[in-house]
Amino acid sequence: MTTTAADRTSPVRDLLATAVAALGGQQRDGQVAMAEAVADAFADKEHLLVQAGTGTGKSLGYLVPALLHDQRVVIATATLALQHQLVERDLPRLVKAVGTVPGVDASYAVLKGRSNYACLHRVREGAPDDQGELIQAEDAMGAMGRKVLELRSWAEKAAEGRGTGERDDAPRHTDKEWRQVSVTARECVGAAKCPFGEECFAERAKEKAQKSHLIVTNHSLLAIDAIEGIPMIPEYDAVVIDEAHELAARVTQAATDELWAAEVERAARRSIRHVEGDEAEDLADAADALRAAVSDAPAGRFEQVPEALADALVLVRDAARACVGAFPKAESGSDPDAAMTQAKGMVQEVLTTAERMAANSEADVLWRTEGTDRIPPMLCIAPLQVWAQMRDKLLSDNTVVLTSATLMLGGDFATVAGSVGLKPSERVAPGAPRQEWPDDAQPWRGLDVGSPFDYAKQGILYVARHLPPPGRDGLGPAQLDEITELVDRADGRTLGLFSSRRAAEAAAEHVRKALPHLTTLAQGEAQLPELARQFVEDPHTCLFGTLGLWQGLDVPGDTCQLVIIDRIPFPRPDDPLMSARQKAADQAGGNGFMQVAATHAALLLAQGAGRLIRTTSDRGVVAVLDPRLATARYGSFLKASLPPMWPTHDPKVVRQALGRLSGR
């Protein structure tokens, strides 16, 4: 008997209704449409892109069909905030609501990279050359030593109580302090050899994932598992990628390697006690050569690698390979030597990165950072593009559902679809029945389920067409005066999104002087959660900042009635990876500016403008101080990526609207 679409979607509708009713929420048409489309995608083995606006309830829109799917489903998020929301709020409540429904497997687990868990071997045995000084006497320690002891105590209590041992649950700490109680995958001695393998937090998490129907993880771990081919996640049939607008960037980040002389030197120093020959000393000499070559090389992207640098990379590669080979093999039945395992792992990482950099592949982009007073310059290498890897290694093996509030750039799915390896020719028309495709095809559908918000009535898009175009020297007097007037009319309640830290600080200083009765906060003056708390508590407050605020802040209500965007957020012209991708697109016969720079800007603009309307009762203005949004040819593409707010160029209309909202 043939299963119809109605047969498949009826259980989804029923379970969604049960879940929404139990959670006391409101079921929306877009949420139902999304849940049915996700169920169809799983059943038909077709990829799906779903744009679901803020407030749609997209978490339930994919969690409900995932629970009903007959095989394991992975949920991958970009941010810890969303992962925390899923694991701490959405999933427990959903399981409580529908976990006893027949046919529903409500088991789930969280899976992170190994370095996100405390390592009991490191906690109990330590690494002598790093920790020996820390464990002597507490009165002889500095703050770091005391913090490491606190982390060790926390890890032991977590082990006794069958806790997760996850970094997110640990006492407050720095990256450097966490490294004293954790290991990377390469440094791990392995569960089979480790005397604490049965208690291992990371292994427990893997075991739980192996028994679970849903696995919640992040984009980076998904990339390592699917694209780099390092098995991190138990076998699964389908994956839902939330915050999918960030996927290509996160995959790129996961595939980016760094190399600096100090790291090579440290690996050599760690190896000396374990290697009998001169291989560790040779690696240290190679580090000196690398330091000199990097120092002499120009900052920025290398279209042609300087000869001295190329020679130094080969020297590091060969020395690291010899050093890895010189480590003694572990004797059967002997206890693992953690210090040796970690030292060898460090050298192996140096070898892998140096080998990649020395290959000078056209598929990679190599550049040297500027360096600062505190951080010396280093080499970085990243893939020129990642869509081919995602197509070959993620899309070909699994059904993939991508969802976000911003997937339609320029009013269409094509840009985001192409960034993950889906072709326009493989798109299935809305309502079209399933068809036969060639074996190498990746059919996909796009669905915009809309938004519960009436953007045209709730928000105004104001483009300050009368202002001069932004210059290289940051904000000019005209922009600063415009910001001050808008903030004054809004009586605070302003989120300022700026293209640079310097611009944000300049605007904050100007507003503080002009409007001393308002509270003006600037990113960097405190931790972001603290700034956000102050912003929410006092409506007569402005918060100015950069990228962390464009995407990561959720402040519904009267707190935020004005979002100011100082300029179109194009990537910097000297951004090594973006400039390389733009050049490659031009050489391939495309329009590099539109495919790379304009796409990057459209995504950030959409995310930034999306900070304004977070509930059905929110009202306000998005003010873009860059006239190019109205005058440049690419402006229509950028505006088509934004929520459909009511548009105006009239400063008087905007000031009156802000005055009404603030009661002035």
DRENKOLLUM-798183 format. One line per field, with one value per residue (C-alpha): residue number from 0; residue in one letter; x, y, z. Coordinates in steps of 0.02 Angstrom, whole numbers, plus 50000, padded with zeros to 5 digits. Example, Ala and Ser with C-alpha at 12.3 -4.5 7.8 and 13.67 -1.06 7.14 Angstrom:
<babas>
i <- (0:1)
aa <- (a:s)
east <- (50615:50684)
north <- (49775:49947)
up <- (50390:50357)
</babas>
This chain:
<babas>
i <- (0:1:2:3:4:5:6:7:8:9:10:11:12:13:14:15:16:17:18:19:20:21:22:23:24:25:26:27:28:29:30:31:32:33:34:35:36:37:38:39:40:41:42:43:44:45:46:47:48:49:50:51:52:53:54:55:56:57:58:59:60:61:62:63:64:65:66:67:68:69:70:71:72:73:74:75:76:77:78:79:80:81:82:83:84:85:86:87:88:89:90:91:92:93:94:95:96:97:98:99:100:101:102:103:104:105:106:107:108:109:110:111:112:113:114:115:116:117:118:119:120:121:122:123:124:125:126:127:128:129:130:131:132:133:134:135:136:137:138:139:140:141:142:143:144:145:146:147:148:149:150:151:152:153:154:155:156:157:158:159:160:161:162:163:164:165:166:167:168:169:170:171:172:173:174:175:176:177:178:179:180:181:182:183:184:185:186:187:188:189:190:191:192:193:194:195:196:197:198:199:200:201:202:203:204:205:206:207:208:209:210:211:212:213:214:215:216:217:218:219:220:221:222:223:224:225:226:227:228:229:230:231:232:233:234:235:236:237:238:239:240:241:242:243:244:245:246:247:248:249:250:251:252:253:254:255:256:257:258:259:260:261:262:263:264:265:266:267:268:269:270:271:272:273:274:275:276:277:278:279:280:281:282:283:284:285:286:287:288:289:290:291:292:293:294:295:296:297:298:299:300:301:302:303:304:305:306:307:308:309:310:311:312:313:314:315:316:317:318:319:320:321:322:323:324:325:326:327:328:329:330:331:332:333:334:335:336:337:338:339:340:341:342:343:344:345:346:347:348:349:350:351:352:353:354:355:356:357:358:359:360:361:362:363:364:365:366:367:368:369:370:371:372:373:374:375:376:377:378:379:380:381:382:383:384:385:386:387:388:389:390:391:392:393:394:395:396:397:398:399:400:401:402:403:404:405:406:407:408:409:410:411:412:413:414:415:416:417:418:419:420:421:422:423:424:425:426:427:428:429:430:431:432:433:434:435:436:437:438:439:440:441:442:443:444:445:446:447:448:449:450:451:452:453:454:455:456:457:458:459:460:461:462:463:464:465:466:467:468:469:470:471:472:473:474:475:476:477:478:479:480:481:482:483:484:485:486:487:488:489:490:491:492:493:494:495:496:497:498:499:500:501:502:503:504:505:506:507:508:509:510:511:512:513:514:515:516:517:518:519:520:521:522:523:524:525:526:527:528:529:530:531:532:533:534:535:536:537:538:539:540:541:542:543:544:545:546:547:548:549:550:551:552:553:554:555:556:557:558:559:560:561:562:563:564:565:566:567:568:569:570:571:572:573:574:575:576:577:578:579:580:581:582:583:584:585:586:587:588:589:590:591:592:593:594:595:596:597:598:599:600:601:602:603:604:605:606:607:608:609:610:611:612:613:614:615:616:617:618:619:620:621:622:623:624:625:626:627:628:629:630:631:632:633:634:635:636:637:638:639:640:641:642:643:644:645:646:647:648:649:650:651:652:653:654:655:656:657:658:659:660:661:662:663)
aa <- (m:t:t:t:a:a:d:r:t:s:p:v:r:d:l:l:a:t:a:v:a:a:l:g:g:q:q:r:d:g:q:v:a:m:a:e:a:v:a:d:a:f:a:d:k:e:h:l:l:v:q:a:g:t:g:t:g:k:s:l:g:y:l:v:p:a:l:l:h:d:q:r:v:v:i:a:t:a:t:l:a:l:q:h:q:l:v:e:r:d:l:p:r:l:v:k:a:v:g:t:v:p:g:v:d:a:s:y:a:v:l:k:g:r:s:n:y:a:c:l:h:r:v:r:e:g:a:p:d:d:q:g:e:l:i:q:a:e:d:a:m:g:a:m:g:r:k:v:l:e:l:r:s:w:a:e:k:a:a:e:g:r:g:t:g:e:r:d:d:a:p:r:h:t:d:k:e:w:r:q:v:s:v:t:a:r:e:c:v:g:a:a:k:c:p:f:g:e:e:c:f:a:e:r:a:k:e:k:a:q:k:s:h:l:i:v:t:n:h:s:l:l:a:i:d:a:i:e:g:i:p:m:i:p:e:y:d:a:v:v:i:d:e:a:h:e:l:a:a:r:v:t:q:a:a:t:d:e:l:w:a:a:e:v:e:r:a:a:r:r:s:i:r:h:v:e:g:d:e:a:e:d:l:a:d:a:a:d:a:l:r:a:a:v:s:d:a:p:a:g:r:f:e:q:v:p:e:a:l:a:d:a:l:v:l:v:r:d:a:a:r:a:c:v:g:a:f:p:k:a:e:s:g:s:d:p:d:a:a:m:t:q:a:k:g:m:v:q:e:v:l:t:t:a:e:r:m:a:a:n:s:e:a:d:v:l:w:r:t:e:g:t:d:r:i:p:p:m:l:c:i:a:p:l:q:v:w:a:q:m:r:d:k:l:l:s:d:n:t:v:v:l:t:s:a:t:l:m:l:g:g:d:f:a:t:v:a:g:s:v:g:l:k:p:s:e:r:v:a:p:g:a:p:r:q:e:w:p:d:d:a:q:p:w:r:g:l:d:v:g:s:p:f:d:y:a:k:q:g:i:l:y:v:a:r:h:l:p:p:p:g:r:d:g:l:g:p:a:q:l:d:e:i:t:e:l:v:d:r:a:d:g:r:t:l:g:l:f:s:s:r:r:a:a:e:a:a:a:e:h:v:r:k:a:l:p:h:l:t:t:l:a:q:g:e:a:q:l:p:e:l:a:r:q:f:v:e:d:p:h:t:c:l:f:g:t:l:g:l:w:q:g:l:d:v:p:g:d:t:c:q:l:v:i:i:d:r:i:p:f:p:r:p:d:d:p:l:m:s:a:r:q:k:a:a:d:q:a:g:g:n:g:f:m:q:v:a:a:t:h:a:a:l:l:l:a:q:g:a:g:r:l:i:r:t:t:s:d:r:g:v:v:a:v:l:d:p:r:l:a:t:a:r:y:g:s:f:l:k:a:s:l:p:p:m:w:p:t:h:d:p:k:v:v:r:q:a:l:g:r:l:s:g:r)
east <- (50000:50071:50102:50031:50093:49938:49978:50151:50100:49951:50058:50168:50018:49946:50110:50145:49972:49999:50169:50111:49958:50062:50190:50056:50110:50020:50028:50065:50030:50214:50264:50143:50202:50382:50352:50262:50398:50535:50442:50424:50609:50658:50540:50583:50771:50767:50864:50764:50799:50670:50669:50571:50559:50588:50437:50385:50432:50552:50632:50470:50450:50599:50608:50434:50466:50640:50564:50448:50583:50626:50814:50937:50935:51073:51030:51177:51181:51306:51300:51313:51162:51046:51122:51092:50912:50879:50956:50905:50732:50656:50699:50662:50493:50455:50503:50393:50249:50258:50383:50249:50161:50172:50297:50400:50582:50619:50797:50927:51108:51229:51394:51541:51724:51839:51922:51752:51758:51874:52002:52016:52187:52251:52162:52234:52401:52438:52569:52729:52807:52646:52571:52713:52731:52544:52522:52655:52579:52428:52512:52648:52525:52461:52281:52299:52358:52213:52090:52162:52140:51960:51930:52007:51895:51743:51792:51811:51639:51565:51645:51575:51401:51398:51400:51439:51610:51569:51659:51494:51457:51628:51670:51717:51888:51999:52051:52226:52159:52042:52186:52263:52117:52074:52155:52129:52081:52263:52327:52204:52286:52128:51990:52057:52227:52175:52158:52010:51929:51772:51742:51790:51665:51692:51670:51513:51442:51482:51402:51244:51240:51256:51096:51000:50879:50923:51099:51126:51296:51375:51422:51608:51593:51476:51606:51746:51640:51564:51691:51859:51807:51856:51719:51646:51459:51370:51294:51141:51016:50969:51035:50946:51061:50990:51067:51112:51159:51321:51360:51484:51579:51585:51643:51778:51829:51840:51951:52066:52238:52365:52552:52673:52852:52813:52697:52832:52958:52841:52812:52999:53027:52892:52974:53153:53130:53044:53154:53329:53404:53424:53250:53176:53326:53307:53124:53176:53300:53160:53054:53192:53196:53007:53009:53135:53042:52874:52949:53022:52866:52735:52568:52417:52377:52517:52482:52663:52742:52912:53055:53124:52953:52924:53093:53054:52887:52972:53103:52967:52870:53020:53082:52909:52890:53059:53014:52848:52938:53068:52944:52960:52815:52713:52747:52599:52519:52616:52530:52503:52626:52511:52654:52725:52555:52522:52695:52677:52503:52574:52710:52582:52476:52628:52666:52489:52480:52656:52624:52466:52551:52703:52594:52546:52382:52267:52125:52193:52226:52383:52414:52516:52429:52485:52529:52516:52623:52561:52533:52670:52623:52573:52526:52347:52277:52095:52002:51963:51786:51693:51539:51619:51668:51495:51414:51526:51536:51382:51243:51284:51270:51126:50963:51000:50875:50943:50844:50865:50773:50890:50913:50841:50974:50920:50748:50801:50876:51004:51148:51142:51102:51256:51366:51331:51345:51166:51140:50999:50963:50926:50792:50622:50479:50351:50215:50308:50298:50451:50548:50694:50863:51038:51138:51251:51109:51059:50877:50818:50669:50657:50517:50483:50356:50346:50341:50208:50263:50184:50347:50266:50164:50287:50448:50519:50674:50755:50899:50984:51003:51052:51213:51382:51447:51552:51737:51891:51921:51769:51618:51613:51524:51366:51348:51385:51255:51127:51157:51137:50974:50899:50951:50881:50712:50709:50755:50885:50816:50951:51058:51201:51283:51448:51574:51722:51762:51834:51669:51568:51679:51677:51486:51472:51588:51492:51322:51383:51440:51284:51156:51227:51055:51056:51162:51275:51368:51503:51555:51717:51677:51609:51565:51425:51298:51325:51304:51146:51076:51104:51027:50870:50849:50849:50755:50846:51005:51105:51218:51347:51454:51515:51492:51443:51288:51240:51196:51196:51078:50894:50810:50621:50508:50532:50716:50759:50655:50796:50931:51068:51181:51326:51372:51343:51449:51555:51710:51871:51962:52117:52024:52136:52004:51863:51977:52041:51864:51811:51958:51922:51740:51795:51918:51781:51677:51563:51539:51654:51587:51406:51446:51561:51559:51376:51320:51422:51347:51169:51181:51246:51121:50978:51043:51070:50899:50823:50873:50727:50567:50572:50387:50218:50208:50379:50386:50533:50653:50805:50912:51047:51166:51244:51160:51230:51087:50973:51087:51201:51151:51178:51061:50907:50991:51033:50860:50778:50871:50795:50629:50491:50480:50400:50536:50576:50718:50635:50725:50574:50456:50577:50604:50417:50392:50529:50456:50285:50360:50458:50309:50396)
north <- (50000:50170:50298:50467:50638:50656:50491:50559:50732:50684:50613:50768:50884:50785:50778:50962:51009:50903:50982:51161:51135:51054:51194:51328:51406:51461:51355:51456:51414:51435:51314:51182:51207:51190:51031:50949:51001:50932:50766:50758:50796:50654:50533:50583:50601:50778:50921:51068:51252:51331:51516:51537:51712:51754:51703:51561:51427:51340:51235:51136:51144:51029:50940:50861:50778:50730:50636:50544:50499:50314:50341:50448:50636:50761:50940:51058:51239:51378:51459:51395:51503:51407:51240:51285:51336:51170:51063:51158:51218:51157:50972:50936:51022:50935:50764:50793:50841:50702:50574:50448:50457:50287:50283:50429:50398:50550:50504:50638:50679:50824:50797:50919:50913:50821:50981:51040:50905:50896:50756:50651:50585:50762:50813:50668:50636:50806:50849:50877:51012:51115:51079:51029:51204:51220:51075:51112:51215:51326:51470:51472:51483:51630:51654:51531:51390:51415:51417:51256:51174:51236:51161:50996:50989:51026:50888:50760:50804:50789:50617:50560:50624:50561:50740:50791:50869:50998:51162:51258:51187:51228:51372:51532:51519:51575:51476:51455:51386:51265:51194:51134:51014:50963:50884:50891:50735:50711:50726:50597:50431:50338:50262:50085:50133:50265:50204:50322:50275:50205:50371:50482:50623:50629:50441:50445:50579:50470:50318:50416:50482:50304:50258:50416:50458:50643:50712:50898:50962:51112:51158:51134:50957:50913:50979:50878:50721:50736:50835:50796:50614:50602:50499:50605:50571:50402:50353:50456:50471:50655:50819:50981:51131:51277:51450:51384:51556:51532:51356:51397:51516:51389:51250:51367:51408:51224:51194:51341:51304:51416:51401:51508:51483:51476:51327:51233:51275:51214:51050:51026:51064:50940:50806:50816:50699:50566:50566:50495:50568:50747:50757:50870:50989:50993:51041:51183:51245:51239:51347:51479:51477:51494:51641:51735:51697:51750:51909:51956:51912:52046:52041:51987:51855:51771:51756:51701:51631:51713:51592:51604:51566:51421:51349:51371:51281:51134:51132:51127:50994:50880:50906:50872:50714:50650:50694:50601:50448:50456:50434:50259:50141:50101:49927:49810:49803:49952:50101:50246:50389:50541:50666:50571:50553:50739:50786:50674:50745:50922:50875:50786:50944:51046:50918:50918:51108:51134:50999:51087:51257:51192:51109:51283:51213:51322:51254:51346:51527:51565:51729:51810:51906:52079:52031:52145:52197:52042:51918:51887:51869:51695:51601:51552:51439:51414:51330:51443:51372:51237:51204:51057:50970:50995:50928:50775:50728:50795:50811:50650:50542:50619:50713:50892:51021:51198:51328:51507:51672:51734:51611:51713:51839:51957:51879:51704:51544:51523:51612:51513:51351:51375:51410:51234:51143:51140:51185:51292:51156:51032:51139:51056:51174:51207:51074:50967:50779:50676:50627:50517:50602:50547:50462:50613:50740:50825:50879:51015:51123:51298:51354:51522:51496:51682:51772:51807:51989:52126:52212:52348:52405:52367:52436:52577:52558:52729:52754:52923:52965:53146:53095:53088:52912:52838:52870:52773:52883:52821:52922:53103:53250:53225:53044:53084:53224:53109:52974:53099:53170:52997:52939:53098:53073:52891:52943:52806:52633:52620:52476:52542:52418:52479:52417:52441:52457:52630:52689:52619:52705:52871:52868:52824:52966:53091:53039:53043:53223:53280:53182:53161:53120:52954:52802:52754:52588:52529:52352:52310:52409:52250:52072:52063:51978:52118:52253:52168:52160:52346:52383:52286:52354:52539:52591:52759:52669:52652:52504:52526:52385:52278:52102:52018:52128:52110:51926:51878:51995:51961:52109:52112:52251:52438:52414:52426:52540:52605:52504:52611:52534:52650:52577:52429:52291:52242:52138:52236:52251:52176:52024:51885:51750:51861:51948:51779:51713:51872:51859:51674:51714:51849:51730:51600:51724:51775:51938:51923:52079:52020:51837:51873:52051:52093:51922:51945:52118:52060:51924:52039:52176:52053:51992:52167:52232:52077:52139:52264:52162:52012:51999:52044:52198:52272:52437:52539:52602:52528:52677:52643:52792:52733:52816:52683:52570:52689:52749:52605:52473:52333:52421:52328:52160:52212:52283:52124:52030:52135:52112:52202:52358:52521:52620:52806:52928:53071:53119:53218:53068:52958:53083:53104:52915:52893:53036:52953:52787:52867:52972:53136)
up <- (50000:49949:50084:50036:50088:50196:50284:50327:50382:50489:50633:50622:50635:50780:50878:50846:50909:51065:51097:51072:51183:51321:51314:51322:51158:51002:50846:50691:50509:50466:50603:50537:50358:50413:50513:50367:50244:50357:50373:50183:50159:50277:50189:50010:50040:49970:50045:50111:50143:50260:50297:50459:50529:50712:50814:50698:50824:50707:50845:50863:50675:50655:50823:50806:50635:50696:50843:50724:50599:50601:50605:50703:50669:50709:50756:50725:50786:50758:50930:51107:51151:51035:51085:51267:51227:51140:51276:51431:51379:51215:51218:51402:51388:51223:51293:51445:51331:51201:51267:51310:51140:51053:50912:50978:51026:51135:51184:51150:51188:51172:51084:51080:51033:51155:51217:51281:51416:51566:51548:51707:51655:51643:51803:51903:51820:51746:51616:51715:51608:51609:51779:51893:51963:51990:52109:52239:52377:52364:52457:52324:52181:52084:52031:51887:51999:52118:51974:51904:52075:52078:51905:51959:52112:52004:51881:52022:52091:51917:51899:52066:52026:51846:51784:51606:51639:51504:51500:51502:51674:51748:51865:51776:51693:51550:51396:51467:51631:51541:51440:51603:51632:51452:51300:51113:51016:50963:51142:51210:51256:51203:51308:51289:51359:51485:51666:51683:51518:51599:51689:51540:51513:51325:51309:51415:51300:51148:51229:51268:51090:51024:51118:51074:50934:50926:50941:50970:50913:50827:50649:50681:50748:50605:50483:50563:50561:50387:50288:50366:50386:50570:50653:50792:50781:50780:50613:50569:50426:50425:50492:50533:50524:50622:50601:50429:50364:50461:50400:50261:50376:50518:50402:50336:50514:50559:50407:50445:50518:50602:50625:50723:50776:50962:50934:50837:50972:51109:51018:51002:51186:51236:51127:51189:51337:51230:51074:51089:50929:50869:50791:50927:50917:50727:50749:50867:50735:50606:50723:50723:50533:50527:50649:50541:50379:50449:50520:50350:50250:50214:50304:50202:50073:49975:49790:49777:49935:49971:49940:50117:50190:50071:50121:50307:50289:50203:50342:50477:50383:50362:50540:50612:50507:50569:50749:50741:50674:50813:50956:51031:51003:51158:51225:51232:51404:51473:51552:51433:51443:51436:51420:51272:51189:51207:51144:50992:50961:50960:50836:50727:50722:50671:50535:50467:50457:50388:50258:50202:50194:50103:49970:49904:49837:49732:49839:49991:50037:50139:50229:50368:50507:50561:50738:50890:51037:51130:50988:50859:50675:50619:50462:50424:50290:50241:50098:49950:49951:50047:49943:49850:50012:50084:49926:49914:50097:50186:50058:49967:50124:50220:50202:50254:50314:50328:50422:50479:50483:50345:50203:50060:50008:49872:49889:49835:49906:49766:49854:50016:49922:49813:49964:50031:49864:49798:49615:49544:49414:49554:49636:49640:49597:49734:49731:49604:49636:49673:49517:49468:49472:49418:49555:49580:49591:49753:49732:49850:49888:49959:50074:50154:50293:50326:50491:50622:50617:50510:50467:50360:50511:50649:50575:50470:50361:50355:50234:50266:50083:50121:50211:50122:50080:50221:50207:50258:50409:50504:50556:50500:50584:50480:50535:50717:50718:50635:50766:50908:50839:50814:50987:51064:50981:51034:51212:51218:51173:51038:50977:50871:50752:50685:50558:50675:50859:50825:50749:50894:51022:50927:50919:51104:51153:51045:51113:51294:51274:51181:51283:51459:51531:51437:51477:51332:51336:51216:51180:51269:51426:51507:51457:51329:51447:51574:51441:51378:51555:51581:51411:51453:51630:51582:51423:51420:51369:51209:51170:51033:50967:50824:50756:50920:50927:50743:50766:50949:51041:51076:51162:51131:51195:51223:51264:51079:50967:50859:50772:50692:50559:50516:50347:50232:50311:50162:50206:50220:50053:50134:50205:50135:50116:50052:49927:49864:49843:49753:49633:49601:49560:49437:49354:49337:49238:49381:49474:49624:49707:49704:49742:49888:49954:49924:49988:50147:50171:50136:50267:50402:50358:50372:50539:50604:50549:50628:50801:50798:50785:50903:50954:50878:50990:50948:50853:50792:50660:50573:50521:50391:50380:50216:50065:49949:50004:49909:49769:49717:49590:49716:49839:49775:49808:49986:50021:49955:50093:50232:50321:50221:50331:50275:50184:50193:50161:50255:50417:50479:50463:50560:50700:50722:50727:50858:50960:50961:51015:51158:51213:51175)
</babas>
